[in-house]
Amino acid sequence: MDFKEATDILTRRITADEIAEAAGVSISSIARARLDPSSSAYRSPPENWRPVLARLARERIEELMLFLGNLERR
């Protein structure tokens, strides 16, 4: 693993596309749910948003733990 690969892994974020796919909704639904509630385009977030984001965070944590192990072994 070189520096670029390591920093790409470390700076990877969970995208709105990934959230939409995991929640089973459209990307526009996620975008609208992120708007200020006073906006006329605002929509409520998906009902299952908490467990979906928790699962995505858990997956990211596991990925980072593997990454950490790889860094510390070298």
C-alpha positions as CSV (number, residue, x, y, z in Angstrom):
1,M,0.0,0.0,0.0
2,D,1.4,3.4,-1.0
3,F,0.7,6.8,0.5
4,K,-2.0,7.7,-2.1
5,E,-3.9,4.4,-1.6
6,A,-3.7,4.9,2.2
7,T,-4.9,8.5,2.1
8,D,-7.7,7.6,-0.4
9,I,-9.0,5.0,2.1
10,L,-8.7,7.4,5.0
11,T,-10.5,10.2,3.3
12,R,-13.3,8.1,1.7
13,R,-16.7,9.2,2.8
14,I,-20.2,7.7,2.6
15,T,-21.9,9.4,-0.2
16,A,-25.5,10.5,-0.6
17,D,-25.8,7.9,-3.4
18,E,-24.8,5.1,-1.0
19,I,-27.2,6.3,1.7
20,A,-30.0,6.4,-0.9
21,E,-29.3,2.9,-2.1
22,A,-29.1,1.5,1.4
23,A,-32.3,3.2,2.4
24,G,-34.1,2.1,-0.8
25,V,-34.9,5.7,-1.8
26,S,-33.9,8.1,-4.6
27,I,-30.9,10.4,-4.3
28,S,-33.3,13.3,-4.6
29,S,-35.1,12.1,-1.5
30,I,-31.9,12.2,0.4
31,A,-31.0,15.6,-1.0
32,R,-34.4,17.0,-0.1
33,A,-34.2,15.6,3.4
34,R,-30.9,17.4,4.0
35,L,-32.4,20.8,3.2
36,D,-33.5,23.2,5.8
37,P,-36.9,22.2,7.0
38,S,-38.2,25.7,6.3
39,S,-37.4,25.2,2.6
40,S,-40.4,24.4,0.3
41,A,-38.4,21.6,-1.3
42,Y,-37.7,19.9,2.1
43,R,-39.0,16.4,2.6
44,S,-38.8,14.1,5.6
45,P,-36.0,11.7,5.7
46,P,-36.7,8.0,5.1
47,E,-38.3,6.3,8.1
48,N,-35.5,3.9,8.4
49,W,-32.7,6.4,8.3
50,R,-31.2,5.7,11.8
51,P,-30.6,2.0,11.3
52,V,-29.4,2.6,7.7
53,L,-26.8,5.2,8.8
54,A,-25.8,3.0,11.7
55,R,-25.1,0.1,9.4
56,L,-23.2,2.3,7.0
57,A,-21.1,3.7,9.9
58,R,-20.5,0.2,11.2
59,E,-19.3,-0.9,7.8
60,R,-17.0,2.1,7.6
61,I,-15.6,1.4,11.1
62,E,-14.8,-2.2,10.1
63,E,-13.1,-1.0,6.9
64,L,-11.0,1.5,8.9
65,M,-10.1,-1.2,11.5
66,L,-8.8,-3.4,8.7
67,F,-6.9,-0.4,7.3
68,L,-5.4,0.3,10.7
69,G,-4.3,-3.2,11.1
70,N,-2.6,-3.1,7.7
71,L,-0.8,0.1,8.6
72,E,0.4,-1.1,12.0
73,R,1.7,-4.4,10.6
74,R,4.3,-2.7,8.4
